[in-house]
Amino acid sequence: MSITPGTRAWVEVDLDALRANFKVVRETATPARGVLPMVKADAYGVGLACAVRALEPLAPWGYGVATLDEGERVRELGVERPVVVFSPVAPGYERDGVRLGLTPVLSGPEDVRRWAAAARDAGASLDFHVEVDTGMGRVGCVWNDAADWGAAIAAECGGGVRWAGVFTHFHSADEPDGGAAATTEQRRRFQAALDALPVPRSELLVHAANSAAALRWPDTGMDLVRPGIFLYGGSVTGAPAPRPVVAVRARVGLIRDVAAGRTTGYGATHVAPAASRWGTIGLGYGDGVPRSLGNRGVLLVRGTRVPLRGRVSMDMIVVDLSGVPDAAAGDVATLIGRDGADEITLDEVAERAGTLSYEILTRLTQRLPRVEK
Ligand SMILES: *Cc1c(COP(=O)(O)O)cnc(C)c1O
């Protein structure tokens, strides 16, 4: 896909930056076996296929996804590395996972029994990982009775069914205050579970770190690290900023001079305090622009910051171009990214919108074509 003067709005993806961010994680955390980049949710909205193709030459250990469909999309790209499915799969669908050679994350002996039966039915082998719940409370086996569930899980293995990995997930690795204490406690619980398992440590891949843990506490690297947001340009508390990966741009469609007192947007929440120039931009919540940016967002036009006026509509927003007298219809407006000397970072947009970089990225809709830079 290329950008023409008629292209309304698009997402630019810088794959060199994605690769550079991957290398930062790998070199900071130096995990023993490698990096397991998370490409779930269409690689955080960046585009699963382009992210996987960009990362393949760097030989990641494997890929992390949330669903069977996402795992299938990775396999369709010809990837033979492990693909770990981190969210629970509904009973009855194990055989699809087995057929695709995916590695499920399982939460107890019952899960292992179902998956092992599907593998044996298909005459296929199965590797699985077990999550240890050290406080996240979503999935996994609870850390403090690891001897029991560990023995029950080990009893289900054999005949091509292999317990390949064990991991936990930190809930506060990115919290500025208290994150360190919470993470220390989760590490203690995880270690207690590992110590209680009846399986030799050397037989299991052990992992814990998301982006924030891998960068803030490189000793959480263990065998694998599982970065997501940092690869895609979201910054992490206490670590140097990543290279920006995503820019969101759109055309100024129409410019009008308006008199004081004119209103814009649903609810007429903005009233021009004086004569102004308004520019209408082809971007809205139908593209993933949060409505919470209404009267709070900024964009760049010709390198100058311009404020968003009124509410965000589905397909359009209005900015005040009074400070950019030479602006013209067809100009490129930047919601996220650099334009000239100024830059609006992903994290700045997230903060203005009262949310996280993760949500800003993953809600960019398919209406915006992804263009490789
Ligand atoms: C999404 C996810 C990650 C990546 O987290 P980031 O904060 O994006 O680095 C790591 N591990 C698991 C289990 C995840 O679901």
The ligand as a Gaussian input file, in Angstrom:
#p B3LYP/6-31G(d) Opt

LIG

0 1
 C        0.872000      -9.406000      26.597000
 C        1.765000     -10.226000      27.443000
 C        3.122000      -9.908000      27.614000
 C        3.736000      -8.650000      27.053000
 O        3.536000      -7.582000      27.938000
 P        4.094000      -6.112000      27.623000
 O        3.759000      -5.347000      28.833000
 O        3.347000      -5.663000      26.421000
 O        5.550000      -6.246000      27.355000
 C        3.906000     -10.780000      28.313000
 N        3.394000     -11.911000      28.854000
 C        2.101000     -12.237000      28.736000
 C        1.601000     -13.478000      29.370000
 C        1.245000     -11.413000      28.036000
 O       -0.045000     -11.740000      27.923000

